[in-house]
Amino acid sequence: MVQYLISRTGWDPTQGPEGTVPCSSDNICIIRMGSTNLSVDSVMLMFSGINALIQALLLTTIGSLADYGNNSQNILFVVTIVSCAAQIAFLAFNESASSYWGVPMLIMLILQVSYGASLVFYWAIFPQLAINDPKVRAAKRSTVISEEDYTVIESFSRNHISTISTAWSNIGFFVISIFNIIVGNALALRYNTSWDNVPTYSNSIYSAMCGAYWLLCAIPWFIVQKKRPGPPLPRNANYFTYGWKTLGTALKEYRRLPQTFVFLLAYFLLFDAVQSMNAVTQVLTYTITDYDGLMQTYLSLVQAVCSIIGCFLFLHVQKRFHLSTKTMLQISTGFSALMPIWCCVGIGSSTIGFRTEAGIWVYNAWFGIFTAPFYAYSQTLMSELIPIGRENMFFSLFGIVSKIAQFIGPAIISAVTEATRNTRTGFVLCAITAVLPLVVIAFINMEKAEVRLKVYEEQERRKSQQAILRGDNGFLDHDTDDDMMNSEGENEVLYIPPITGETGTNSSIAPSSNNTNNYQKSADGYNNHGYGF
């Protein structure tokens, strides 16, 4: 709707002087912003970048606070309500709003910032749900299940919850798409026209329906969720600066959790590719379909159905062949990378490579089957690479990385589009950033990551004990932690000195593959038997 309102004030530079010929769906559309002429495509891509930048600043400020008290539940509730309200507010904007399109753009910015923030805090819930799963808790208490096997059981639980969550989100996507299609066809009957010629105001109606639908589905969660508050906020901590201090602390943890930061680099490239691809295809889709709101709904329906199929297909393959989260993410990434490569062909072709409506249908189906699982498995792999008790801090960092990627990608593509006057040249950057993560992910060593996490958690436990003895629960600087590491064969052994007052020798933690058991591990660190998830 916002892109449509902006384009109504623009002109087609290929058909005459400035401001003489209105924009059409066949050529680029130019608008005047201050003293500069910009294409509508560039404006929308820059908007995506600004949206991502604001989300990064917001997550930095409030993200780490969610690890303390009931802040996580309160923040999630607020951003959910704000996002739902912003979607419903679009009922106030019809075609006449083109004369003040900055207002709906501001509402859209509030909508997307709050929606993006809500996703991060929903993701941070998954690790807590996994470790509190009855099967995982039973395995934790069991005296016959080794620590190595428990790690695998917990990993499968995380994958199960994350993938099922992604699948159910697409089921919800499917249901609201059906509702929108029903309303769209009802509007067509009301105006005695075909479904693809209903007034553009229908986009505002669809937006309001989505907001009301989300609000209706969110209420039960906020009622039935179990209260699992974190520790109190450290003494003398400032609500507005604590998040920035914690971000600095989190960034310093690359020395203690190197595998986690290798994945964050890979995820930066992955998310940049996916979001840049979404931004470019969305802009082109609106143009190719002439802002047909009901057509967008049908495309969303196809993507939702294919996403459900993709999520359950990937989960079945993982269970059937006992594949790790890392392997499943690589499979999803590899197939996803084929799409921007295919779209690059469209730069020099007029028939293939996201040039026609048929190409749009293919893209949405492919995205659903192969890219939707990327969201589930990237979240799960991140949860396997962060220490217990620091979920919100690291998922906030995870979210910040995604928002920086979402800012940089569209910003570069916007500049390229403005320079070349060809939006499709952005597919080249998408293809490059989609292939590079395959190389980076290959360097992630999950066994070393497991050791580092155990050391980190043990150090934090002992540091908390020292703080209690000192009567101090203020902000802790992690720079004082010096991991003592020896090399024993191919594995790292990390020695932890005892805290003051403890007796005994230094304790050590080594990869669980060193444990003597009778199970044969696969190359990805998973035993070749199932765990009932």
ROZAFI-897597 format. One record per residue: residue in three letters; x, y, z of N, C-alpha, C in turn. Coordinates in steps of 0.05 Angstrom, whole numbers, plus 5000, padded with zeros to 4 digits. Atoms other than C-alpha are relative to their C-alpha. Example, Ala and Ser with C-alpha at 12.3 -4.5 7.8 and 13.67 -1.06 7.14 Angstrom:
<pts>
ALA501849765000524649105156501850245000SER498449764999527349795143498550225014
</pts>
This chain:
<pts>
MET501749765000500050005000501750255000VAL498349774998505650485018501450064973GLN498749965026509350364952498050104979TYR502149915019502850464914499550305004LEU500649724994501451134949502350184991ILE497749845009508551384934500050024970SER499850015029508151174861497850184988ARG502149825011501651584852501050294997THR498949735002505852214861502350024981GLY497650005017511252004812499350024970TRP500349985030512252024736501849804986ASP498550195016514951584681502050164983PRO498049845014521651894657500449924971THR499650105028521451484592497950114981GLN502349915017514951804568499850304997GLY500249715003516352544575501450155023PRO498649844980518953114619498949945028GLU500750054972518553114695497150085006GLY502749954990511553054723497850004979THR502049995021507952984656498449744996VAL501350265005506452244649500049835026PRO500150174976504051834709501449744997CYS498550265001507651194727498249784991SER501450245008505750534697501649765011SER498650234990507649824715502249904982ASP498150105020512049754653502750135003ASN497549854999517450274668500650095028ILE499249904974521250574726498450245007CYS501649774990517551084769501850185016ILE498349804986520951724793498350195016ILE501349804984518952174850502050225009ARG498349784990521552834877500249995030MET499649994971524552824947502050225006GLY498249774996527253504967500950114973SER498949915025531953714912501049774982THR499050245014533253004888497749844988ASN501850195012529652544840500949725006LEU499350284993529451824863497849814988SER502050205009526151194836498549905024VAL501650114978520550904878501349755011ASP498650254991524450244880502250065019SER497849924982530450594911498950105027VAL501249904975526050944962499149775018MET501050234984522950284984502449845011LEU497750154990529749944989501450155022MET498949844979532450525030498349995025PHE501850034978526350475074500549745015SER499350254987528049745087502550025016GLY497549964986535049945107499650165026ILE500549834976532650495155498549845021ASN501550174982527650015185501949815015ALA498150184988533249515198501850145020LEU498249854982537850045229498650075026ILE501549934975532450275278499549755017GLN500450254985531049545297502649935015ALA497550074987538449445311500550185025LEU499749824978538650065356498149925023LEU502050074980532349845392500849745015LEU499250254987534749135404502550035017THR497649954984541449385429499250125027THR500849874975537849815481498449825019ILE501850164983532649325506500549705001GLY499750295003535048635485501049865024SER498850144977539448455543498450035026LEU501749964976534448725594498149765003ALA502050225000529948135575501049765016ASP499050224985534547655612499450035030TYR500449944971532547975679497050035007GLY502749974990526147925719497949904980ASN502150075020519747905677500150184976ASN499849815022522448395626499449874973SER500450135025522347885570497049994993GLN502950035005514847755577498750284996ASN501249745002513248495586500750134973ILE499249885025517348725526498649874976LEU501450155022514348175481497150094998PHE502849915000507348385502499750274987VAL500349725010508549125486500550014970VAL499449985028511749025418497949854983THR502250145014506248525399497650194997ILE502349825000500749025417500550234980VAL499449775018504249605380499949914971SER500050095028505249195317497249944990CYS502850055008498048955316498550264995ALA501449745002495449665327500850154974ALA499049875024499849935271498849884974GLN501250135023497149415222497150094997ILE502849925001489949585240499750294992ALA500249715006491450335233500050064971PHE500049965029492150245158497250044989LEU502849955008484550275154499650294994ALA500349715003485551035157501150104973PHE498649905024489351055090498749874975ASN501050095026486051015022501650144978GLU498549885022488151274953500750295004SER499649714995487552004976502450055018ALA497749964982493251885026502650034985SER497549965016498251944968501050285004SER499149724997498452694982501650035026TYR498449994975501452545051501149725006TRP499150284998504751875039502149965022GLY498050024978509952025093498749895026VAL501450094976504651875147499749694999PRO500150305001503051155124502749875000MET497350124999510451045114501049995029LEU499250004972511651245187498649775015ILE501550224987506150765210501249734992MET498750255009509350225167502649955014LEU497450034986516050365200499549905028ILE500750094973512950285269499249715000LEU501050285003509549645246502449814997GLN497850195006515949325219502049995022VAL498150004978520449545276499049835023SER501150154977515749265329499749704992TYR500250285008514548625288502749875000GLY497350114999522048515279501049955028ALA499250034972523248615353498549765013SER501650224989517648125370501249734992LEU498850255009520947585328502449915017VAL497650064985527447635367499349895028PHE500850094973523947555434498449745000TYR501250265003519746975409502249794996TRP497850205004526146625385501449935026ALA498550054974529346715454498449825019ILE501650184983523646305484500649714994PHE499650285008525445675445501949845017PRO498250164984531545465485498849925027GLN501250064974527645515550497849794997LEU502050215004521945105521501349734996ALA498650265006526944575497501049875026ILE498850124976530444475564497949935020ASN502250074982523644445599498149804988ASP501650215012520843935551500149755018PRO500050234982518643325592502049784993LYS498150215008522842845551502950095006VAL497349904995529043285558500550005030ARG499650004971527943365633500349715011ALA499750284992527142605640502849904993ALA497350085008533642505601502150125019LYS498149874983537143005646500249865027ARG500150144974534942625709501049714998SER499350285004536641945679502949945008THR497350084993542641575706501349824979VAL499050185021543441135644500650144974ILE499549855025543741685591502550175005SER497449854998550741965580499550304994GLU500149715005552142705577499950064970GLU499949975029553642635503497249954988ASP502750065010546842305490498050215008TYR501849794991543342825531500250254982THR499549785017546443365487498549964973VAL501350065025543643025425496950015004ILE502849994994536742945457499050295001GLU500749724997536543675475500050144973SER499849885027538743865404497649934983PHE502350085015533243455373497550145010SER502349864989528243785420500050294990ARG499949725010530644475399499150014971ASN500850015028530044285325497049954997HIS502950075001523143985337498350255006ILE501549774993520544605372500250224980SER499649795020523645095323498749954974THR501150075026521444725261496949995002ILE502950004997514344595287498950285003SER500849724997513945325307499950144973THR500049885026515945545237497749894983ALA502250125015511045055207497350125008TRP502549894990505345305251499750304992SER500249725008507046025234499150024971ASN500950015028506045835161497249904997ILE502850095000499645475177498250255006GLY501449754995497346135208500050194976PHE499849845024499846495146498049904979PHE501950125019495646005104497150085007VAL502749944991489346125146499350294994ILE500649725004489746885143499950074970SER500149965029491146845068497249924989ILE502750085008484646455060497950215007PHE501949794991480846985100500250244981ASN499749775017483847535057498949954972ILE501050075026482047164993496950015000ILE502949994998474847095017499050295000VAL500749714999474547845033500550134973GLY499449885027477848014966497949934980ASN502250075019472647624927497450125007ALA502449864991467147924969500050294990LEU499849735010469748614950499650014970ALA500450025029469848404877497049994993LEU502950025004462448224882498750275007ARG501249744991461048874919500450224978TYR499549795020464249304864499549904972ASN500750115026461848844808502350004980THR497650015016468848724781501449745005SER498550244996473948174775501850035025TRP498549994975478147984836502650154997ASP497449865003484448294805499650304994ASN500549715005481048974796498650135023VAL501349874976478449114866501650255007PRO498649754993480249804894502549945016THR497550044986487349864921499750035030TYR500649984971484350044989499849735013SER500250274989483449294997502549925014ASN497450054987490849275016499950095029SER500349904972489149685078498249825016ILE501950194986483449215095501549745007TYR498550244994488048615089502050045023SER498149934979493148955134498649995027ALA501650004975487849075188499249725008MET500850284994485448355183502449855012CYS497650134990492648115194500650085029GLY499549914973493448555255498049895020ALA502050114982486948325286500449705004TYR499550294999488547595270502349945019TRP497650044983495447645303499250055030LEU500849934972492447985365498349775012LEU501750214990487147445371501549745007CYS498450244995492246885366502150045022ALA497949954980497247225413498949995028ILE501249994974492447305471500249745016PRO499750254984492346565491502849955011TRP497350044991499946545495500650175025PHE499449834977500347135542498449925025ILE501550094977495046815586501149745012VAL499250274990497746095591503049975003GLN497150044998505246215587500949975029LYS499050044973509045975648502050225007LYS498249794992512746505688502749885007ARG497250094994520246365686501850255001PRO498449754999523247025710502949955003GLY497150024997530647145706500950135026PRO499049874975535147435761499350304999PRO500549714999534148155784502150154984LEU498149835015537348705743502350085019PRO497749934983544448845770499650275013ARG500149754985544949385822501450234985ASN499049765013546150085795500049994970ALA500250015029544549865724498050204990ASN501849805013541350395679498549864977TYR501750135020535550155636500750094971PHE499549905027537850585577502849944991THR497250055007545250425579500949715004TYR499250274994545449715605500249824975GLY499950155025543849415537502550054984TRP497649935015549649785505502549885013LYS497850124985554449555560500149704995THR500150295004552048845552500849934971LEU499250055028552948885476503050004998GLY497150005000560149075488501149755013THR499150254987560848485536499649764981ALA500650235018557548015486502149994977LEU498050005022562348235430502749915009LYS497450094990568348105475500049705004GLU500150294995565947385484501049844976TYR499050155023568847205416502449835007ARG497750154991575046975453499249745015ARG500950234984571046505497498249824984LEU501950155016565946285445500550054970PRO499349935028569446325377498249874980GLN501750135020564945815342497350154998THR502549845001558846235361500350244981PHE499649775017561846835326500649934971VAL499850095027563746445265497349964988PHE502750035010556446265259498750274995LEU501249745003554346985269501050134974LEU499049905025558847175210498449864977ALA501450155021555546625168497150104999TYR502849924999548646845191499750284989PHE500149745012550147565173499849994969LEU500150045029551547345101497449874991LEU502550145006545546875101497650195000PHE502349834996540647375127500150244980ASP499849795020543347915081499049914973ALA500950115026542147465021497049965000VAL502950064999535147255043498450265000GLN501549754998532747955062500450184975SER499649845024535948295002498449884977MET501650145020532647774958497150065003ASN502849944995525947894991499450294992ALA500549725006526748654983499850054970VAL500049975029528448614909497549874987THR502350145013523148104891497350125008GLN502549864991517848474932499550244983VAL500249765017519149114894499249934972LEU500650095027519048754827497249874998THR502750135001512848354845497850204999TYR502049795000508848974860499850134973THR500149885027510849264793498949814979ILE500950205020509648624753497049955002THR502850064995502848504785498250265002ASP501549754999500849244783498650055026TYR500949954972499949284859497349865006ASP502550164996494448754857500149865027GLY500050104973493048624930499249715003LEU501050274998489147984920502049804987MET497950175012494647704874502249955021GLN498050034978499547834932499049795020THR501150204981494847424976500249724990TYR499750265012494746844928502949905000LEU497150074999502346864924500849925028SER499450064972502646875000498949725007LEU501250264995498046275001501749774990VAL498250215011502645874956502549985017GLN497550014984508746074997499449875027ALA500750124974505145875062499749704998VAL500350285004503145195035502749864996CYS497450125006510045055008501950025025SER498349984976513245295073499349785020ILE500950224982509044805113501249734990ILE498950255012511144245065503049995005GLY497149994997518444475068500949945029CYS499250044972518744495144499749715009PHE500450284992515743805155501749814984LEU498250175016519743515097502850005011PHE497349984988526343775127500149855027LEU500050134974524343525196499949704996HIS500150295006522642835167502749904991VAL497450095010529242795130502150005022GLN498249994978533043005192499749765019LYS500550224982529742475235500749734986ARG499650255014530141935181503049944998PHE497150055004537642025169501750105023HIS498649914976539542305238502150214993LEU498249785008542642935209500050225020SER499749794980545143505251498750264990THR501149735007542444215253501850134979LYS498149875019548744455217499649894972THR500450125026547743965160497450094987MET502549925010540444145152500050294991LEU499749725008542144885150501550034974GLN498449995025547344765096498349914976ILE501750095022542244385054498050224992SER501949785005537144945061501450234986THR498649785012542345465045500949944971GLY499250075027544945094984497850024980PHE502249985019538145024952499050294997SER500949725001536345744970501850174982ALA498149855016542645994935499449974970LEU500550045028540145714869498050214989MET502049815009534346224866501250264991PRO498949755010538446874863501849964975ILE498450065024543146534813498149994975TRP501950015022537046384770499050284993CYS501149735005534447094778502150184986CYS498049855014541147364754499849974969VAL500350045029539547064686498050204989GLY502049815009533647544682501150284994ILE498849745006538448134679500350044970GLY499649995029539847964606497849864984SER502150145014533347604590497350145005SER502649884997526247834579497849805007THR502050214996522847164592500449845025ILE499450164977526346804649501550165021GLY498549864978529446994716498450225013PHE501749814986523747344753499150234981ARG501049805020520947694691497050004997THR502950035006513847434688498649915026GLU501650104977508147244735500649715006ALA499450294996509946514724502649985017GLY497550004985516946674751499550075029ILE500649924972513846994813498849765015TRP501250244987509746354827502249805007VAL497850184995516045934820501750095024TYR498449894978519946384867498749955027ASN501450034975514646364921499849715009ALA500150284993514045604918502849915009TRP497250084993521645514919500850115027PHE499449874975522346004976498749845023GLY501450154979517145625017501349745007ILE499050274995520144935008502850005011PHE497250014994527545095014501150225019THR498949784984528445775048498650025027ALA501449984974523045745102501449835022PRO498650154980526845185138502650145010PHE497649854991532945655140499450155025TYR500749854976529346075192500049825025ALA500250184977528045475237502849905007TYR497550134994534945155231502250215008SER498149794991538845815238499550075029GLN500749954972535045955302501049785019THR499350234983536345255328503049985003LEU497150014998543745265311501150225018MET499249784982544445935346499549925029SER500750084973540945645407502049795011GLU498050204992546045075407502850125005LEU497449874997551745575407500150225021ILE500149804979549646015465499849875028PRO500150114973550545885540497350045013ILE502549984985544645755586500150245018GLY500149764983542446385622500750254985ARG499349775016544746845566498450004974GLU501550035024539246695516499350264987ASN500949745011536447395509502350174991MET497649845008543347725507501049914973PHE498850095025545847285451497950004977PHE502049985021539247255414499550294992SER500149725008539148015416502350064981LEU497749965018546148005386499449874973PHE500950145024543347505336498150174984GLY501849825014537747985320501350254989ILE498549765009542448585316501649944974VAL498650085024546748205266498249994976SER501950035022540648055224499150284990LYS501049745007538348785226502250164985ILE497849875014545249045206500249894971ALA500050135027545148545148497750114983GLN502449905014538148775130500350294993PHE499449725007540649495130502050024978ILE497849985019547049395091499249904972GLY500850125025544148945037498350184983PRO501749835016538349375014501250284994ALA498649745005542650015021501849984976ILE498350045022547749734973498449964974ILE501650055024542449474925498650254991SER501349755007538850144928501950184985ALA498049835014545250504908500649894972VAL499550125026546550004852497650054981THR502549965016539250064828499950294990GLU500149725007539750824828502150064978ALA497949955019546250804789499449874973THR500550155025544050284737497250044989ARG502949985007536550444735498949734993ASN500950285005535649684736500049865026THR500350124974532949374799501249725001ARG499150285001534948674776503049965004THR497150034994542348814783500549935029GLY499750074972541248724857500249705005PHE499850294997540647974845502949905001VAL497250085000548147944834501149995029LEU499250004972549548154906498749785016CYS501550214986544147674930501449734995ALA498850265007547547094893502749965015ILE497450014987554447254922499749945030THR500450034971552047314994498549755007ALA501350264995547946674987501949774998VAL498150225004553846254966502250005022LEU497849974981559146515015499549865027PRO500450134974555746255079500449705000LEU499550295001556345535054502949945008VAL497150044993563945615061500450055029VAL499549924973563645965128498949795020ILE501250204982558845455160501649755002ALA498450255000563444885140502250015020PHE497849974981568645165188499149985029ILE501150014973564045125249500449725011ASN499550264987566344565295498249985025MET501950014979560544365339501149875025GLU498850134976564743925386501650205016LYS498649794986569344505402498150205013ALA502049824989563244945411498849895026GLU501250134976560444445462501950035024VAL498149974978566844475503500050295010ARG499949724993567045235501497550085017LEU502449934985559845285525500149895028LYS499850124973561044815584501950165017VAL498049834985567145225604498750275008TYR501349744995563245875597498049985023GLU502150034980557445625639501249955028GLU498750064974562145355693501350255011GLN498749754992566046005695497950205011GLU502149814991559646415701498849915027ARG501050104975557145955757501950075023ARG498149944978563546045797500350305005LYS499849714997563746785783497650105017SER502349934984556646835811500449945029GLN499450084972558846465873501850205013GLN498249804989564546945882498650275006ALA501549754996559847535873498349995025ILE501650044977555247255926501750035026LEU498349984977561047175974500950295006ARG499249724997563047895961497650185006GLY502449844997555848125967499650194977ASP500149825023556248415897498549864977ASN501350115024551348305839499950224979GLY499949795020553448905798500849894973PHE499350075028555448915725502749875000LEU497550154999560948405714501450034973ASP498449985024566548495665501349734994HIS499150275007568147855629502950004990ASP497349995009575048095609501949855018THR498350134981577847785672500249704996ASP500050295004576247085647502149924980ASP497950095018582446765617499849704998ASP500250295004581046075589502849884997MET497450145002587145625601499549764983MET500650205019587445165542502649854992ASN497950175009591944575527499149844976SER500750165023592144175463500649715006GLU499650284997591043435469498949864975GLY500950115025590843115401498650214984GLU501549815017585543435358498050165017ASN502049874983581343655418501250205019GLU499249814980581644245464499249915028VAL500750064972581844135539500350275015LEU499949744987580044765579499949965030TYR499750044971582244795651498950255014ILE501249784985578345215701501150005028PRO498949984972581845445764497750025020PRO502149994980577745355828499750285011ILE500549734989574545965859501250015028THR498949974973577146245924498349855020GLY501450154980575345785981499549724992GLU500450285009574845155938502649855003THR497650164999579644595948500149804978GLY499850205022582344095899501550114977THR498549935023585744115833498250144979ASN501549875021583744495771498249794986SER501850175015577644195736500450044971SER499749985029577644065662497649904986ILE502250095017572643985607501049954972ALA499150085027573843625541497549934984PRO502250075017569443465481498849735009SER501350244991564242935496500749764983SER499150235017567042515439502249855013ASN497850154986572742335487498849805019ASN501250194982567741965531500249714989THR499850275009568641215527497249885001ASN502650145001562040915504499949834975ASN500250195022559640415454498550114976TYR501649895022555940895408501950114978GLN498449905022558641055339498950274991LYS501049735008558241805323500350044971SER499849925027556942085255501950234998ALA498149785004561342625224499050265012ASP501249764989556543145251499749995030GLY500250024971556842895323497449885010TYR502550114992550242525324500149694999ASN500150294999549241805345497849904981ASN501950105021545641375294497749855013HIS502550114990539341245334498250245007GLY502049784995532941645347499550055029TYR500549924972530641995410497150065005GLY502949974995523042005401498950284995PHE501149745005522342725377499050014972
</pts>
